[in-house]
Amino acid sequence: MSTQLLLAENKSKVNFQKLKKLKLFFPAILGTIVEYYDYALYGFCASLLAAQFFPADDPTVALLKTYGIFLTGSLSKPLGALIFGSIGDRFGRRVALQISMLGIVIPTTLIGLMPTYDQIGWMAPALLLMCRILQGMFTEGESEGVRIFLYESIGKTRPCFANSLSGVACMSGIYLASCAFSLVMNFKMLEYAWRIPFIVGGILGILVFWSRHSLSESPAFERYITTTTTAPKETFIRVLLKNKGTILGAIFLCGASGGIYHFYMIFFINYLSTTLNLLDPTTIAFYTANALLIYTLCGPISGVLADRFGAIRILKLALFGLLSATVLNVVMIQQGVISVWLIWFTTGLVSCFATPGFVVVLRRLNIGERYRCLSFGHSIGSMLFSGSAPVISLWLWHMSKISIAPLFYFVFLIGMGFLAVFLLEQRRGGPPCPL
């Protein structure tokens, strides 16, 4: 009888721990979905925003200026890393996630309520610029905070799979933003309809912010903060210098991951259609939608494989696979025959490379320094190599008029990925830092 009671008590404890992890999981993941919905919505609605916030005499120039403001949001991410990295390591992940969620809500709602160029003149694009800068700053604090929070809360046994859930949430937010844009385009009164998705994004953000009031601190950070009082007080510069090798590896790894994604998922598939005229617009839309689905599904699969066989090993296999896929893509372009299976295969490899990398970096950073180091490395790598990949790739084709020229930059990014893996392998030097 006593044995049965003991088994029942142990089972109830396990169920309680699972319930506690779910309570930690959902507010964090929901925030990431809303965050990327808000952030991606600007890009999808760029043509609509150009008509509202810039003079109507030259639509092309207006669109370019709108994309320029979009780029400014990316350039403000290192500032967000500086601010939220310090908050997350000093005051906790919970505090950083609450502030970042509120910070994303405010500029998104303001864009939906803001007067247009016809109403207030050049104050309209100035306010739009300010909102986009705030979005970039707070998004950086949110995305890294969620990855670290999940890693420390539910990633003890399956850290790469836990990190992959953050990637799924990011893609879900982007997908929802695309759906919202499609719905807006079906409205006849576009003059007012464009505001609705932004206001809805603000309302969703407020709901997530309210749900995070019940969010407890990550167990690992709670244990850490009760046993030490020195590391959180170290200056940002000192922390960066102490972890310079790992941060350099993070810059190259995140830059390669983001650059490879932006090259293949955003630039290359469209390049086959708009520049090389190998695909019609309807087919390219079909390929892109399914490629995004494959990218999302392959994230958790690669997370499971990385937890089973090792994150470094999966990173290397993905990079070697991408090199092989590059050769096949060159052959495909030269023959002028597009293989949808090759596109989807390459997309899966891109996802397999993106998923385990964050865990490799996190394992080499102490708890009290993770937020600052990861957010700084990711923001710098993203700023230098992610958003610039389509521009550089198109420039290579424009200068050479060689159809396969953009793939040289793809190979460069893969090489940078190998360099990042080499640097992070050198930083092992002992067991991984504790959760």
FITOR-744214 format. One line per 2 residues: number of its first residue (from 1); their letters; for each residue z, x, y of N, C-alpha, C. Coordinates in pm, whole numbers, plus 50000, padded with zeros to 5 digits. Each point is the difference from the previous one (the first is absolute). Layout:
N
NUM) a) Z:X:Y:Z:X:Y:Z:X:Y; ...
END
This chain:
435
1) ms) 50000:50084:49879:50000:49916:50121:50000:50087:50125; 50080:50105:49996:50008:50089:50115:49869:50072:50023
3) tq) 49929:50031:49891:49870:50067:50013:49899:49908:50067; 50002:49872:49962:49909:49904:50062:50029:49983:50149
5) ll) 50130:49997:50034:50037:49989:50141:49954:50121:50079; 50012:50117:49936:49958:50124:50066:49849:50001:50023
7) la) 49925:49954:49898:49855:49994:50014:49960:49901:50108; 50069:49885:50004:49970:49900:50103:50032:50052:50138
9) en) 50109:50075:50012:50037:50057:50130:49899:50104:50045; 49954:50084:49906:49900:50100:50034:49868:49935:50041
11) ks) 49964:49891:49930:49877:49929:50032:50007:49939:50140; 50117:49943:50033:50015:49940:50133:49993:50107:50109
13) kv) 50054:50120:49970:49992:50108:50098:49856:50043:50023; 49921:50007:49890:49860:50037:50012:49924:49897:50081
15) nf) 50026:49872:49974:49934:49892:50075:50037:50004:50147; 50128:50034:50028:50044:50009:50139:49929:50114:50071
17) qk) 49984:50113:49930:49931:50114:50061:49853:49967:50028; 49937:49925:49906:49861:49960:50021:49988:49907:50120
19) lk) 50095:49905:50011:49998:49907:50113:50021:50074:50131; 50088:50098:49999:50027:50079:50120:49875:50078:50043
21) kl) 49926:50054:49901:49879:50074:50033:49892:49908:50057; 49992:49877:49947:49904:49905:50054:50031:49964:50144
23) kl) 50130:49988:50032:50041:49971:50137:49965:50115:50094; 49997:50122:49946:49958:50114:50081:49848:50005:50012
25) ff) 49932:49959:49893:49856:50018:49990:49922:49907:50093; 50028:49871:49995:49915:49903:50067:49999:50012:50153
27) pa) 50117:50013:50067:49992:50016:50147:49922:50124:50042; 50012:50109:49922:49928:50123:50034:49850:49982:49982
29) il) 49958:49945:49886:49857:49983:49971:49936:49897:50094; 50069:49890:50026:49946:49899:50090:49976:50058:50139
31) gt) 50090:50086:50043:49982:50065:50130:49876:50087:50004; 49971:50071:49891:49879:50083:49995:49874:49915:50003
33) iv) 50001:49886:49931:49885:49911:50002:49973:49951:50142; 50106:49954:50068:49985:49949:50136:49959:50113:50095
35) ey) 50057:50117:49980:49968:50115:50085:49851:50033:49994; 49945:50010:49880:49858:50036:49988:49909:49883:50034
37) yd) 50048:49878:49987:49926:49885:50050:49984:50012:50152; 50111:50026:50068:49996:50011:50146:49914:50118:50044
39) ya) 50016:50114:49933:49931:50121:50042:49850:49991:49973; 49961:49945:49884:49858:49990:49965:49931:49888:50074
41) ly) 50074:49900:50043:49941:49885:50069:49925:50043:50125; 50053:50098:50070:49933:50050:50121:49860:50050:49967
43) gf) 49989:50079:49891:49869:50054:49963:49900:49892:49962; 50045:49901:49922:49909:49892:49960:49956:49918:50122
45) ca) 50090:49980:50094:49970:49915:50117:49949:50080:50119; 49955:50123:49978:49961:50087:50111:49890:49938:50085
47) sl) 49899:49939:49937:49890:49941:50077:50049:49882:50085; 50095:49922:49946:50055:49888:50076:50086:50049:50116
49) la) 50080:50104:49974:50085:50056:50105:49916:50063:50110; 49887:50063:49963:49913:50062:50100:49949:49896:50099
51) aq) 49967:49882:49949:49948:49894:50088:50108:49942:50091; 50128:50013:49959:50109:49941:50077:50063:50095:50100
53) ff) 50000:50131:49968:50079:50095:50081:49916:50102:50076; 49866:49988:49994:49914:50091:50074:49886:49921:50065
55) pa) 49937:50057:50103:49889:49929:50066:49890:49965:49901; 49933:49888:50022:49901:49949:49905:49860:50053:50028
57) dd) 49984:50090:50099:49865:50044:50036:49936:50090:49894; 50082:50076:49923:49948:50087:49896:50088:49987:49876
59) pt) 49965:49914:49904:50083:49979:49881:50021:50126:49918; 49900:50088:49993:50014:50121:49920:50107:50092:50058
61) va) 49996:50020:50131:50100:50083:50066:50139:49939:49984; 50007:49868:50011:50129:49933:49983:50056:50022:49860
63) ll) 49912:49995:49899:50045:50021:49863:50046:50144:49979; 49926:50095:50059:50040:50140:49989:50137:50023:50064
65) kt) 50025:49939:50113:50129:50014:50066:50111:49936:49916; 49968:49889:49934:50099:49936:49914:50036:50090:49882
67) yg) 49898:50066:49941:50026:50094:49891:50074:50124:50052; 49974:50036:50126:50074:50111:50059:50149:49970:50008
69) if) 50033:49877:50035:50140:49959:50001:50056:49998:49859; 49916:49962:49902:50040:50004:49859:50038:50143:49961
71) lt) 49921:50098:50040:50029:50140:49970:50129:50045:50066; 50028:49951:50121:50123:50037:50070:50122:49960:49919
73) gs) 49991:49887:49929:50111:49959:49915:50029:50103:49893; 49895:50062:49944:50019:50104:49899:50060:50126:50062
75) ls) 49956:50032:50122:50051:50122:50065:50147:49988:50038; 50052:49877:50010:50141:49982:50036:50093:50008:49880
77) kp) 49944:50013:49879:50084:50003:49880:50097:50119:49995; 49959:50122:50041:50099:50110:49998:50122:49972:50086
79) lg) 49982:49929:50112:50116:49963:50082:50091:49905:49923; 49940:49906:49926:50079:49911:49916:50072:50076:49891
81) al) 49936:50103:49945:50065:50082:49898:50121:50072:50057; 49987:50050:50122:50111:50070:50065:50118:49906:50023
83) if) 49973:49880:50047:50106:49905:50032:50065:49944:49874; 49918:49944:49912:50056:49929:49884:50045:50096:49890
85) gs) 49942:50121:49996:50052:50099:49907:50144:50034:50031; 50032:50017:50128:50137:50029:50041:50093:49881:49974
87) ig) 49952:49879:50032:50083:49881:49977:50029:49983:49850; 49896:50014:49917:50017:49979:49856:50092:50100:49935
89) dr) 49997:50126:50045:50087:50102:49940:50141:50000:50059; 50015:49952:50120:50131:50001:50064:50077:49871:49976
91) fg) 49933:49888:50013:50069:49870:49996:49967:49918:49875; 49903:50043:49923:49970:49931:49876:49863:49936:49998
93) rr) 49950:49979:49877:49868:49940:49983:50001:49854:50045; 50109:49930:49975:50010:49859:50035:49983:49978:50151
95) va) 50066:50081:50080:49992:49987:50145:49857:50028:50047; 49939:50106:49945:49864:50035:50041:49901:49889:49964
97) lq) 50017:49940:49883:49908:49894:49958:50016:49874:50084; 50122:49970:50041:50022:49883:50086:49936:50020:50137
99) is) 50022:50117:50060:49945:50026:50133:49849:50005:49996; 49944:50066:49899:49854:50012:49992:49934:49863:49981
101) ml) 50062:49912:49922:49943:49867:49979:49998:49922:50130; 50109:50008:50076:50006:49931:50129:49896:50059:50096
103) gi) 49982:50132:49993:49905:50065:50087:49855:49965:49970; 49971:49967:49874:49864:49958:49964:49976:49857:50045
105) vi) 50104:49916:49992:49988:49859:50036:49965:49983:50148; 50067:50075:50086:49986:49979:50145:49858:50026:50049
107) pt) 49939:50117:49975:49863:50021:50052:49897:49908:49936; 50018:49966:49871:49905:49908:49936:50003:49863:50067
109) tl) 50120:49949:50026:50013:49870:50066:49945:50007:50142; 50026:50110:50070:49951:50015:50137:49848:49998:50006
111) ig) 49933:50063:49903:49853:49998:49998:49951:49856:49989; 50068:49919:49917:49960:49861:49983:50023:49914:50123
113) lm) 50094:50041:50087:50034:49920:50118:49947:50059:50131; 49937:50115:49993:49964:50077:50120:49884:49936:50078
115) pt) 50007:50004:50134:49886:49953:50082:49878:50089:49977; 49882:49946:50020:49876:50073:49974:49951:50072:50126
117) yd) 49888:50072:49986:49943:50074:50113:49959:49906:50112; 49947:49885:49966:49958:49903:50102:50117:49948:50082
119) qi) 50122:50008:49944:50118:49946:50067:50074:50104:50083; 50014:50123:49949:50080:50100:50072:49927:50133:50020
121) gw) 49871:50005:49966:49923:50122:50024:50040:50114:49908; 50000:50123:50058:50025:50120:49919:50144:50012:49952
123) ma) 50088:49913:50044:50135:49998:49943:49996:49957:49853; 49899:49921:49963:49989:49951:49862:49979:50115:49900
125) pa) 49898:50087:50018:49986:50112:49906:50116:50099:50007; 50062:50013:50118:50115:50090:50012:50116:49949:49914
127) ll) 50025:49870:50006:50106:49942:49916:49964:50009:49851; 49871:49980:49969:49955:50013:49861:50024:50141:49948
129) lm) 49972:50100:50085:50024:50140:49963:50147:50023:49973; 50087:49949:50085:50144:50017:49982:50046:49938:49869
131) cr) 49949:49880:49969:50038:49933:49875:49954:50080:49879; 49880:50057:50008:49948:50077:49886:50079:50129:49980
133) il) 50043:50064:50107:50083:50119:49989:50132:49966:49931; 50061:49888:50040:50125:49957:49937:49978:49968:49853
135) qg) 49889:49934:49968:49970:49969:49860:49992:50127:49917; 49930:50101:50051:49988:50126:49927:50133:50067:49976
137) mf) 50084:50003:50103:50131:50062:49988:50086:49930:49895; 50011:49868:50011:50089:49926:49912:49944:49991:49858
139) te) 49868:50000:49985:49942:49997:49866:50034:50127:49924; 49998:50113:50068:50037:50126:49935:50144:49995:49951
141) ge) 50089:49946:50080:50139:49988:49957:50017:49906:49883; 49922:49894:49996:50010:49901:49893:49944:50052:49868
143) se) 49881:50057:50002:49934:50038:49875:50077:50108:49926; 50045:50104:50070:50075:50107:49933:50138:49951:49958
145) gv) 50060:49915:50082:50133:49948:49967:49999:49920:49872; 49898:49917:49980:49993:49919:49878:49980:50088:49878
147) ri) 49913:50100:50009:49979:50090:49887:50130:50071:49960; 50071:50050:50099:50126:50070:49972:50104:49903:49947
149) fl) 50007:49881:50058:50097:49900:49957:49977:49959:49854; 49876:49974:49963:49969:49964:49862:50028:50116:49905
151) ye) 49965:50121:50041:50024:50117:49917:50149:50019:49972; 50081:49980:50101:50144:50021:49984:50072:49880:49938
153) si) 49939:49881:50005:50067:49879:49953:49960:49960:49859; 49871:50000:49970:49956:49954:49868:49915:50104:49928
155) gk) 49992:50121:50054:49910:50100:49943:50067:50108:49918; 50119:49974:49948:50071:50104:49926:49928:50034:49870
157) tr) 49954:49899:49927:49934:50024:49871:49848:50001:50012; 49944:49922:50094:49855:49994:50016:49963:50016:50147
159) pc) 50018:50120:50055:49978:50019:50145:49856:49980:50044; 49903:50046:49919:49860:49987:50040:49955:49854:49994
161) fa) 50048:49926:49901:49967:49858:49994:50062:49925:50118; 50124:50035:50035:50065:49937:50116:49921:50028:50127
163) ns) 49951:50124:50016:49920:50034:50118:49868:49925:50001; 49942:49977:49881:49872:49929:49994:50012:49857:50051
165) ls) 50119:49940:49989:50019:49864:50048:49986:49993:50152; 50039:50108:50067:49980:50006:50145:49852:50001:50033
167) gv) 49919:50074:49920:49857:50001:50020:49936:49865:49977; 50048:49928:49898:49950:49865:49973:50031:49909:50119
169) ac) 50121:50015:50056:50039:49918:50116:49910:50031:50120; 49967:50127:50021:49911:50037:50110:49864:49933:49986
171) ms) 49943:50009:49879:49868:49941:49978:50005:49847:50010; 50112:49941:49959:50015:49854:50010:49999:49957:50146
173) gi) 50069:50077:50086:50000:49969:50142:49862:50010:50061; 49925:50104:49961:49864:50017:50051:49911:49885:49954
175) yl) 50018:49960:49874:49921:49888:49947:50030:49871:50075; 50127:49974:50027:50038:49880:50074:49942:50002:50141
177) as) 49997:50118:50061:49941:50011:50134:49851:49967:49998; 49931:50046:49895:49858:49968:49989:49978:49851:49979
179) ca) 50090:49937:49922:49989:49854:49979:50024:49925:50132; 50099:50046:50077:50028:49935:50128:49881:50011:50094
181) fs) 49936:50117:50001:49882:50019:50085:49887:49907:49956; 49981:49986:49868:49895:49912:49949:50025:49856:50042
183) lv) 50126:49958:49995:50032:49863:50040:49974:49978:50150; 50036:50100:50079:49977:49989:50145:49851:49986:50030
185) mn) 49918:50074:49928:49856:49996:50024:49939:49864:49965; 50072:49922:49921:49950:49866:49966:50034:49895:50105
187) fk) 50090:50036:50093:50033:49908:50107:49888:50000:50104; 49975:49885:50057:49895:49991:50102:50049:50050:50135
189) ml) 50129:49975:50033:50053:50040:50132:50061:50139:49990; 49916:50105:49990:50048:50136:49986:50080:50047:50121
191) ey) 49983:49934:50112:50071:50041:50122:50151:49998:49980; 50050:49909:49918:50144:49990:49977:50038:50033:49856
193) aw) 49908:49987:49908:50034:50016:49858:50045:50143:49967; 49949:50100:50072:50033:50138:49967:50149:50027:50018
195) ri) 50069:49920:50081:50143:50022:50024:50085:49961:49879; 49952:49906:49921:50083:49941:49893:50048:50104:49899
197) pf) 49914:50087:49944:50049:50097:49901:50108:50094:50054; 49989:50038:50128:50100:50089:50058:50134:49928:50016
199) iv) 49996:49876:50044:50125:49924:50014:50062:49975:49864; 49918:49967:49900:50050:49981:49864:50063:50129:49948
201) gg) 49936:50116:50027:50057:50127:49960:50134:50026:50064; 50014:49961:50127:50130:50015:50066:50107:49913:49938
203) il) 49964:49876:49967:50098:49908:49938:50043:50052:49862; 49903:50048:49921:50033:50055:49869:50092:50121:50013
205) gi) 49973:50082:50101:50084:50117:50023:50142:49962:50034; 50018:49896:50079:50135:49953:50034:50074:49954:49875
207) lv) 49930:49931:49911:50062:49953:49875:50043:50118:49913; 49915:50104:49993:50035:50119:49922:50117:50073:50065
209) fw) 49998:50010:50134:50111:50063:50071:50132:49928:49971; 49995:49866:49997:50120:49922:49969:50045:50026:49856
211) sr) 49905:50010:49906:50036:50024:49860:50062:50138:49980; 49966:50095:50086:50053:50135:49984:50143:50014:50051
213) hs) 50054:49896:50060:50141:50005:50038:50089:50010:49876; 49954:49946:49889:50077:50006:49876:49967:50123:49916
215) ls) 49911:50084:50053:49959:50119:49926:50111:50105:50004; 50040:50047:49883:50102:50104:49994:49934:50137:50005
217) es) 50080:50101:50031:49949:50136:50008:49960:50048:49861; 49905:50094:49995:49962:50054:49869:50121:50069:49937
219) pa) 50025:49977:49869:50117:50059:49934:50008:50151:50014; 49885:50068:49992:50000:50145:50009:50047:50048:50138
221) fe) 49954:49934:50106:50041:50041:50133:50147:49967:50024; 50048:49889:49945:50142:49967:50012:50088:50107:49937
223) ry) 49961:50044:49880:50076:50106:49934:49994:50129:50080; 49883:50028:50054:49982:50124:50075:50084:50002:50127
225) it) 49998:49891:50073:50067:49997:50130:50151:50007:49986; 50055:49961:49883:50144:50007:49978:50046:50137:49954
227) tt) 49905:50085:49959:50038:50131:49948:49965:50115:50094; 49922:49974:50106:49964:50108:50092:49992:49947:50142
229) tt) 50026:50087:50095:49990:49963:50142:49922:50104:50079; 49936:50092:49932:49935:50111:50071:49850:49979:50018
231) ap) 49930:49970:49889:49853:49996:50007:49945:49898:50098; 50054:49876:50006:49942:49904:50095:50010:50042:50145
233) ke) 50090:50096:50032:50019:50041:50138:49908:50116:50038; 49926:50055:49904:49909:50109:50031:49883:49950:50086
235) tf) 49954:50087:50089:49890:49961:50088:49871:49986:49922; 49906:49926:50059:49872:49977:49934:49928:50133:49978
237) ir) 50001:50085:50099:49930:50129:49989:50058:50084:49888; 50132:50003:49989:50063:50080:49896:49966:49947:49861
239) vl) 49997:49869:49986:49965:49940:49871:49856:50033:49964; 49909:49992:50098:49860:50029:49974:49981:50147:49960
241) lk) 50068:50091:50068:49987:50142:49966:50056:50030:49862; 50109:49935:49965:50062:50022:49870:49910:49952:49886
243) nk) 49921:49897:50026:49914:49942:49897:49852:50021:50031; 49967:50107:50071:49863:50018:50050:49898:50006:49887
245) gt) 50035:50060:49886:49905:50008:49889:49968:49862:49943; 50104:49922:49979:49980:49865:49947:49925:49912:50100
247) il) 50034:50014:50129:49933:49920:50102:49853:50037:50011; 49969:50129:49991:49860:50041:50002:49925:49940:49881
249) ga) 50065:50003:49883:49940:49936:49884:49981:49851:50021; 50098:49936:50065:49990:49855:50028:49887:49970:50097
251) if) 49982:50086:50101:49890:49979:50096:49866:50006:49928; 49981:50102:49916:49874:50013:49928:49982:49889:49897
253) lc) 50108:49964:49931:49990:49897:49897:49970:49863:50061; 50075:49964:50105:49978:49870:50065:49868:49998:50074
255) ga) 49962:50114:50059:49870:50008:50066:49886:49985:49902; 50012:50067:49884:49897:49989:49897:49994:49858:49944
257) sg) 50116:49943:49972:50004:49864:49945:49941:49899:50097; 50044:50005:50126:49948:49907:50100:49854:50024:50031
259) gi) 49961:50127:50007:49861:50033:50028:49906:49956:49889; 50041:50023:49874:49919:49958:49886:49985:49848:49998
261) yh) 50111:49930:50029:49993:49853:50005:49905:49953:50109; 50016:50054:50122:49916:49956:50111:49853:50038:49978
263) fy) 49977:50115:49935:49862:50040:49974:49934:49904:49904; 50062:49979:49884:49929:49926:49895:50010:49849:50017
265) mi) 50117:49951:50040:50021:49855:50007:49947:49939:50129; 49999:50077:50107:49959:49945:50130:49861:50052:50041
267) ff) 49978:50131:49986:49874:50058:50048:49888:49995:49896; 50024:50053:49880:49891:50032:49908:49925:49877:49950
269) in) 50073:49896:49961:49933:49881:49947:49913:49936:50109; 50050:49998:50124:49919:49949:50111:49886:50095:50035
271) yl) 50021:50128:49982:49897:50101:50026:49878:49977:49910; 50025:49962:49875:49890:49972:49908:49913:49885:50050
273) st) 50062:49909:50076:49927:49883:50048:49940:50021:50139; 50084:50034:50096:49956:50002:50139:49916:50121:50035
275) tl) 50026:50115:49936:49930:50123:50034:49886:50031:49902; 50029:49993:49871:49899:50034:49898:49918:49879:49956
277) nl) 50044:49880:50036:49928:49876:49965:49977:49986:49850; 50099:50039:49921:49991:49987:49856:50060:49869:49949
279) ld) 50075:49932:50087:50064:49874:49962:49983:49901:50115; 49990:49871:49966:49994:49898:50104:50142:49959:50038
281) pt) 50021:49942:50118:50134:49965:50049:50078:49909:49905; 49934:49905:49936:50070:49910:49908:50056:50075:49880
283) ti) 49920:50090:49945:50044:50080:49885:50113:50093:50039; 49990:50060:50118:50104:50094:50042:50132:49928:50021
285) af) 49997:49877:50048:50123:49923:50016:50064:49974:49865; 49917:49970:49899:50049:49976:49864:50062:50127:49942
287) yt) 49930:50113:50016:50050:50128:49949:50133:50037:50066; 50007:49982:50131:50120:50039:50074:50120:49916:49959
289) an) 49981:49869:49988:50110:49911:49962:50053:50037:49862; 49911:50025:49906:50044:50035:49865:50059:50141:49994
291) al) 49950:50090:50084:50057:50134:50005:50144:49995:50049; 50028:49918:50100:50137:49985:50048:50091:49943:49892
293) li) 49949:49906:49922:50079:49943:49890:50030:50107:49895; 49900:50079:49964:50021:50106:49902:50098:50104:50052
295) yt) 49987:50034:50128:50094:50096:50060:50143:49950:49990; 50020:49872:50027:50134:49942:49995:50055:49998:49858
297) lc) 49919:49962:49904:50046:49990:49861:50027:50136:49938; 49923:50101:50040:50017:50134:49941:50126:50070:50050
299) gp) 50055:49954:50113:50122:50062:50053:50116:49993:49902; 50041:49880:49956:50109:49992:49902:49968:50069:49867
301) is) 49873:49995:49958:49963:50067:49875:50023:50150:50010; 49955:50059:50111:50021:50144:50019:50148:50032:50017
303) gv) 50077:49905:50058:50144:50020:50012:50068:50008:49865; 49961:49912:49909:50055:50002:49864:49962:50130:49929
305) la) 49874:50041:50013:49954:50124:49936:50072:50122:50058; 50021:50001:50131:50069:50113:50063:50145:50009:49954
307) dr) 50067:49886:49985:50137:50000:49949:50006:50047:49854; 49893:49972:49927:49998:50036:49857:49960:50145:49979
309) fg) 49898:50047:50072:49945:50133:49972:50025:50102:50112; 50056:49956:50112:50028:50091:50110:49908:49978:50118
311) ai) 50058:49994:50120:49922:49969:50120:49899:50110:50032; 50040:50127:49988:49911:50111:50030:49879:49998:49907
313) ri) 50025:49972:49874:49890:49997:49902:49898:49891:50035; 50048:49882:50038:49909:49890:50036:49924:50034:50127
315) lk) 50067:50065:50097:49931:50041:50122:49885:50096:49969; 50025:50097:49913:49896:50096:49964:49884:49933:49927
317) la) 50033:49912:49904:49896:49931:49925:49914:49914:50094; 50066:49932:50095:49925:49917:50095:49907:50085:50086
319) lf) 50047:50117:50044:49917:50088:50083:49881:50054:49922; 50023:50044:49875:49888:50047:49918:49902:49886:49973
321) gl) 50056:49879:49978:49914:49884:49982:49916:49970:50122; 50060:50015:50119:49926:49976:50124:49889:50103:50020
323) ls) 50025:50125:49960:49893:50101:50007:49883:49961:49912; 50030:49956:49879:49893:49957:49910:49927:49877:50055
325) at) 50077:49907:50055:49939:49880:50057:49912:50034:50119; 50037:50104:50076:49919:50042:50115:49861:50043:49955
327) vl) 49995:50078:49892:49871:50044:49945:49915:49879:49961; 50062:49902:49935:49927:49879:49959:49954:49919:50122
329) nv) 50082:49997:50105:49960:49930:50122:49882:50068:50068; 49995:50133:49994:49886:50075:50055:49873:49963:49924
331) vm) 50009:49998:49867:49884:49963:49918:49956:49858:50031; 50098:49910:50018:49969:49861:50029:49922:49987:50131
333) iq) 50043:50071:50103:49931:49993:50129:49861:50059:49991; 49987:50115:49934:49870:50067:49991:49898:49917:49923
335) qg) 50048:49925:49900:49909:49916:49922:49978:49865:50066; 50085:49966:50098:49986:49873:50070:50035:49880:49915
337) vi) 50078:50020:49896:50042:49892:49911:50152:49989:50007; 50051:49889:50053:50144:49984:50020:50064:49939:49876
339) sv) 50100:50069:49950:50075:49952:49883:50133:49942:50046; 50018:49870:49980:50125:49937:50038:50116:50054:49916
341) wl) 49970:50036:49874:50105:50053:49913:50050:50136:50050; 49910:50081:50052:50040:50130:50054:50085:49981:50125
343) iw) 49962:49906:50086:50079:49972:50120:50141:49954:49963; 50010:49912:49905:50131:49950:49961:50082:50107:49926
345) ft) 49932:50084:49921:50069:50110:49932:50058:50098:50101; 49921:50036:50100:50047:50091:50104:50116:49937:50077
347) tg) 49990:49871:50028:50108:49929:50069:50131:50008:49922; 49993:49983:49868:50120:50010:49917:50062:50138:50008
349) lv) 49917:50105:50003:50052:50137:50012:50064:50023:50136; 49942:49942:50105:50060:50011:50134:50141:49940:49999
351) sc) 50017:49886:49935:50131:49937:49992:50097:50083:49917; 49951:50057:49889:50087:50082:49913:50050:50124:50073
353) fa) 49921:50053:50093:50046:50115:50078:50100:49959:50107; 49982:49882:50057:50084:49959:50113:50142:49965:49958
355) tp) 50019:49945:49880:50130:49942:49963:50112:50101:49977; 49983:50104:49915:50115:50085:49965:50041:50100:50108
357) gf) 49914:50023:50099:50024:50109:50094:50130:49988:50078; 50033:49879:50047:50122:49983:50079:50125:50036:49919
359) vv) 49999:49967:49873:50116:50030:49915:50016:50151:49983; 49888:50071:49987:50005:50146:49989:50068:50060:50122
361) vl) 49967:49949:50118:50061:50048:50124:50148:49961:50007; 50032:49875:49970:50138:49951:50009:50094:50077:49907
363) rr) 49952:50039:49884:50084:50073:49905:50039:50138:50051; 49929:50051:50099:50027:50134:50052:50076:49998:50132
365) ln) 50049:49882:50037:50073:49985:50126:50139:49944:49975; 50099:50056:50069:50135:49949:49990:50009:49861:50063
367) ig) 50097:49921:49956:50012:49861:50044:50011:49990:50152; 50080:50088:50060:50022:49993:50144:49886:50051:50085
369) er) 49891:50045:49936:49886:50055:50073:49867:49932:49964; 50006:49907:49905:49877:49940:49947:49922:49923:50105
371) yr) 50069:49916:50074:49931:49912:50094:49926:50082:50105; 50068:50101:50056:49940:50081:50104:49881:50081:49948
373) cl) 50018:50065:49887:49896:50089:49949:49878:49923:49950; 50022:49893:49921:49887:49926:49947:49922:49930:50111
375) sf) 50071:49936:50093:49931:49927:50106:49922:50096:50090; 50056:50119:50027:49929:50098:50083:49876:50052:49928
377) gh) 50015:50039:49873:49887:50052:49924:49890:49898:49984; 50039:49875:49971:49901:49894:49980:49927:49968:50130
379) si) 50074:49989:50109:49937:49963:50127:49903:50108:50049; 50036:50128:49985:49912:50108:50043:49875:50006:49912
381) gs) 50020:49992:49868:49886:50002:49908:49907:49884:50024; 50057:49881:50022:49920:49881:50025:49923:50012:50131
383) ml) 50067:50050:50103:49937:50012:50132:49883:50099:49996; 50014:50110:49926:49898:50104:50000:49882:49968:49909
385) fs) 50025:49938:49886:49896:49991:49898:49960:49858:49958; 50087:49901:50020:49968:49866:49948:49898:49929:50088
387) gs) 50041:49968:50123:49913:49925:50088:49873:50074:50040; 50005:50133:49992:49884:50079:50041:49895:50013:49891
389) ap) 50032:49966:49876:49907:50021:49887:49866:49929:50020; 49997:49872:50037:49869:49936:50021:49919:50063:50111
391) vi) 50065:50038:50110:49928:50059:50113:49940:50135:49962; 50079:50086:49936:49951:50132:49960:49887:49987:49898
393) sl) 50017:49910:49904:49898:49982:49895:49868:49953:50058; 50007:49904:50092:49877:49951:50063:49937:50108:50088
395) wl) 50082:50081:50065:49949:50110:50083:49924:50102:49914; 50052:50028:49878:49932:50094:49911:49860:49949:49963
397) wh) 49990:49870:49976:49866:49946:49970:49911:50005:50124; 50056:49967:50114:49922:49996:50124:49945:50138:50035
399) ms) 50078:50104:49978:49958:50135:50035:49901:50058:49900; 50013:49961:49873:49917:50061:49896:49887:49910:49951
401) ki) 50019:49868:50012:49907:49901:49945:49984:50015:49848; 50099:50060:49937:50003:50014:49854:50086:49888:49944
403) si) 49947:49922:49908:50069:49879:49955:50134:50028:49933; 50013:50116:49935:50125:50031:49929:50096:50082:50085
405) ap) 49965:50028:50125:50084:50085:50086:50143:49948:50015; 50023:49869:50017:50139:49954:50013:50088:50033:49880
407) lf) 49941:50014:49882:50080:50030:49881:50057:50142:50005; 49945:50086:50085:50061:50133:50017:50140:49987:50059
409) yf) 50017:49906:50092:50134:49978:50056:50092:49938:49895; 49945:49917:49914:50078:49944:49889:50052:50112:49910
411) vf) 49915:50098:49972:50042:50115:49919:50107:50081:50073; 49984:50015:50131:50101:50070:50079:50137:49932:49988
413) li) 50003:49867:50007:50125:49926:49987:50060:50016:49860; 49915:50001:49899:50050:50022:49863:50060:50140:49989
415) gm) 49933:50099:50059:50055:50136:50000:50134:50007:50071; 50014:49925:50110:50129:49997:50070:50107:49936:49912
417) gf) 49959:49903:49917:50094:49940:49906:50050:50102:49899; 49909:50084:49948:50041:50106:49907:50096:50097:50068
419) la) 49973:50036:50126:50088:50090:50075:50138:49938:50017; 50005:49870:50029:50128:49931:50016:50079:50002:49871
421) vf) 49934:49974:49886:50069:50002:49871:50053:50139:49970; 49920:50103:50033:50045:50139:49979:50125:50030:50083
423) ll) 49999:49961:50128:50115:50026:50086:50125:49927:49950; 49984:49875:49958:50116:49922:49955:50052:50051:49866
425) eq) 49911:50053:49917:50046:50062:49874:50085:50123:50029; 49965:50077:50102:50076:50118:50035:50138:49965:50054
427) rr) 50018:49875:50045:50127:49960:50060:50098:49947:49897; 49967:50008:49872:50089:49947:49897:50134:50074:50005
429) gg) 49998:50126:49956:50115:50086:50014:50128:49946:49938; 49995:49904:49911:50120:49943:49941:49983:49853:49973
431) pp) 50107:49932:49966:49988:49857:49971:49969:49920:50124; 49940:49880:49984:49971:49915:50115:50128:49962:50075
433) cp) 49985:49974:50129:50115:49953:50077:50047:49866:49945; 50130:49975:49997:50050:49877:49942:49960:49878:50082
435) l) 49992:49885:49930:49974:49874:50067:50120:49961:50085
END
